[in-house]
Amino acid sequence: MPPDHDHEPRWNIIDKLYNKMDKVLDKAFIDNKCSFLEVEITMLMVKEKISQQKHELYNMYLESKENDKDDDEEGTTKAPDHMFK
């Protein structure tokens, strides 16, 4: 994705995901006779999972940045196998 479009949401994907989730919630209300509290707790659990995934990705980013910093200090860089052949 070009740098000027890095932070633009892909609304077509968002809309598809929303529609799928809406259908699942409708089915849960009808088939399982879910209460609003049960759906709200489920959504809270999904939100927590997304938050955990974001923290995990951020930690991976920090680790890779730290590893890059260590490589720069040693004066060695890792070249891909296909380079310089």
C-alpha positions in Angstrom: 0.0 0.0 0.0 1.4 3.4 -0.9 2.6 5.5 2.1 -0.1 8.1 1.6 -2.8 5.4 2.0 -1.3 3.7 5.1 -3.9 4.8 7.5 -7.0 4.8 5.4 -9.5 2.1 6.5 -10.6 -0.3 3.9 -14.3 0.4 4.2 -15.4 -2.4 1.9 -13.8 -5.0 4.2 -15.2 -3.2 7.3 -18.7 -3.3 5.8 -18.4 -7.0 4.9 -17.2 -7.9 8.4 -19.9 -5.8 10.0 -22.6 -7.5 7.9 -21.3 -11.0 8.9 -21.2 -10.1 12.6 -24.7 -8.6 12.3 -26.1 -11.8 10.8 -24.4 -13.9 13.6 -25.9 -11.7 16.3 -29.4 -11.9 14.7 -29.0 -15.7 14.6 -27.9 -15.8 18.2 -30.9 -13.7 19.3 -33.3 -15.9 17.4 -31.9 -19.4 17.8 -30.3 -19.2 21.2 -32.7 -16.6 22.7 -29.6 -14.7 23.9 -30.1 -11.8 26.2 -28.5 -8.4 25.6 -26.2 -9.0 28.5 -24.9 -12.3 27.0 -24.3 -10.6 23.7 -22.6 -7.6 25.4 -20.3 -10.0 27.4 -19.4 -11.8 24.1 -18.6 -8.5 22.4 -16.5 -7.5 25.4 -14.6 -10.7 25.1 -14.0 -10.1 21.4 -12.8 -6.5 22.1 -10.4 -7.9 24.8 -9.0 -10.4 22.3 -8.4 -7.7 19.7 -6.7 -5.6 22.4 -4.4 -8.5 23.3 -3.5 -9.1 19.7 -2.6 -5.4 19.3 -0.3 -5.6 22.4 1.3 -8.8 21.0 2.0 -7.1 17.7 3.4 -4.0 19.3 5.7 -6.2 21.5 6.9 -8.0 18.3 7.5 -4.6 16.7 9.6 -3.4 19.7 11.6 -6.6 19.8 12.4 -6.4 16.1 13.4 -2.7 16.5 15.6 -3.7 19.4 17.2 -6.5 17.4 17.8 -4.1 14.5 19.4 -1.7 17.0 21.7 -4.4 18.3 22.7 -5.4 14.8 23.6 -1.8 14.0 25.7 -1.5 17.1 27.7 -4.6 16.2 28.4 -3.2 12.8 27.0 -6.3 11.0 23.9 -6.4 9.0 22.2 -9.6 7.9 22.0 -9.7 4.1 19.5 -12.0 2.5 20.8 -15.3 1.1 20.1 -14.2 -2.5 22.2 -11.1 -2.3 25.7 -10.8 -3.7 25.6 -14.0 -5.7 
